[in-house]
Amino acid sequence: MDNMWEKIKKGLKDGAALSMEKIEEYTKLGKLKVEEMAAKRKIERNFMDLGERAFDLIEEGKGSEVAQDLTVRKSVENVSALRDELKELELKMREITEASKQQDKTEEDSDLSGV
């Protein structure tokens, strides 16, 4: 009887540990997704500012000066930096997902070998 309770306790502990690992993984992914959405919103805002500034310059007859305009150049730099940030976030999310898949596979293999 004691052996059965020990197995039940071990199963509950293992299940709780696995649950905590998954919660931690999903928390990390969730935070990265929020950062990703924020970066995308900033890119959209920069594109809007860029389009508005380009429109104003063209309307003023300074269309040929768009590429030299300080506001335009700053917006382009911001978008480039944000795109780099998005790539890094996507890489981090992919790494977390792959590490989780690898850990799941390792646990599955060890469960099968223990049978």
PLY file of the C-alpha trace (Angstrom):
ply
format ascii 1.0
element vertex 115
property float x
property float y
property float z
element edge 114
property int vertex1
property int vertex2
end_header
0.00 0.00 0.00
2.85 2.40 0.85
4.43 1.68 -2.53
1.24 2.71 -4.34
1.06 6.00 -2.42
4.71 6.69 -3.19
4.00 6.18 -6.89
1.00 8.50 -6.71
3.03 11.17 -4.87
5.85 10.86 -7.41
3.39 11.14 -10.29
1.80 14.26 -8.79
5.20 15.86 -8.18
6.34 15.07 -11.72
3.09 16.45 -13.13
3.39 19.64 -11.09
7.01 20.12 -12.19
6.03 19.65 -15.83
3.16 22.09 -15.42
5.47 24.71 -13.94
7.94 24.27 -16.80
5.17 24.72 -19.37
3.78 27.76 -17.53
7.24 29.31 -17.51
7.70 28.57 -21.22
4.34 30.07 -22.16
5.02 33.11 -19.96
8.28 33.75 -21.78
6.61 33.31 -25.15
3.75 35.58 -24.10
6.13 38.35 -23.07
8.00 38.06 -26.35
4.71 38.21 -28.28
3.77 41.42 -26.44
7.17 42.90 -27.33
6.65 41.79 -30.93
3.24 43.47 -31.13
4.66 46.68 -29.62
7.47 46.74 -32.19
4.99 46.20 -35.02
2.85 49.08 -33.74
5.92 51.33 -33.62
6.75 50.37 -37.20
3.22 51.24 -38.30
3.44 54.58 -36.50
6.76 55.33 -38.20
5.31 54.44 -41.60
2.41 56.79 -40.96
4.79 59.61 -39.97
6.95 58.85 -42.97
4.02 58.93 -45.37
2.68 62.14 -43.87
6.08 63.83 -44.10
6.63 62.64 -47.68
3.17 63.92 -48.62
3.88 67.32 -47.05
7.20 67.63 -48.89
5.66 66.64 -52.22
2.78 69.04 -51.71
5.29 71.83 -50.98
7.05 71.02 -54.26
10.05 69.50 -52.51
9.43 65.93 -53.65
13.01 65.53 -54.82
14.21 66.32 -51.29
12.29 63.51 -49.59
15.30 61.22 -49.21
17.43 64.03 -47.72
14.81 65.17 -45.21
15.93 64.64 -41.61
12.50 63.45 -40.43
12.28 60.94 -43.27
15.77 59.62 -42.64
15.06 59.26 -38.90
11.85 57.35 -39.61
13.68 55.02 -42.00
16.37 54.39 -39.36
13.71 53.69 -36.73
11.91 51.20 -38.97
15.20 49.44 -39.79
16.08 49.15 -36.09
12.60 47.88 -35.24
12.77 45.27 -38.00
16.06 44.05 -36.53
14.38 43.90 -33.13
11.55 41.82 -34.63
14.05 39.37 -36.11
15.70 38.97 -32.69
12.33 38.41 -31.01
11.36 35.81 -33.59
14.69 34.05 -33.06
14.19 34.00 -29.27
10.66 32.61 -29.67
11.92 29.94 -32.06
14.71 28.99 -29.61
12.25 28.64 -26.73
9.90 26.54 -28.84
12.70 24.30 -30.13
14.15 23.83 -26.63
10.72 22.84 -25.39
10.24 20.37 -28.23
13.66 18.88 -27.54
12.91 18.57 -23.83
9.53 16.95 -24.56
11.21 14.47 -26.90
13.89 13.66 -24.32
11.25 13.12 -21.62
9.19 10.98 -23.98
12.23 8.86 -24.86
13.12 8.41 -21.19
9.52 7.44 -20.37
9.56 4.84 -23.14
12.90 3.40 -22.05
11.66 3.16 -18.45
8.66 1.04 -19.48
0 1
1 2
2 3
3 4
4 5
5 6
6 7
7 8
8 9
9 10
10 11
11 12
12 13
13 14
14 15
15 16
16 17
17 18
18 19
19 20
20 21
21 22
22 23
23 24
24 25
25 26
26 27
27 28
28 29
29 30
30 31
31 32
32 33
33 34
34 35
35 36
36 37
37 38
38 39
39 40
40 41
41 42
42 43
43 44
44 45
45 46
46 47
47 48
48 49
49 50
50 51
51 52
52 53
53 54
54 55
55 56
56 57
57 58
58 59
59 60
60 61
61 62
62 63
63 64
64 65
65 66
66 67
67 68
68 69
69 70
70 71
71 72
72 73
73 74
74 75
75 76
76 77
77 78
78 79
79 80
80 81
81 82
82 83
83 84
84 85
85 86
86 87
87 88
88 89
89 90
90 91
91 92
92 93
93 94
94 95
95 96
96 97
97 98
98 99
99 100
100 101
101 102
102 103
103 104
104 105
105 106
106 107
107 108
108 109
109 110
110 111
111 112
112 113
113 114
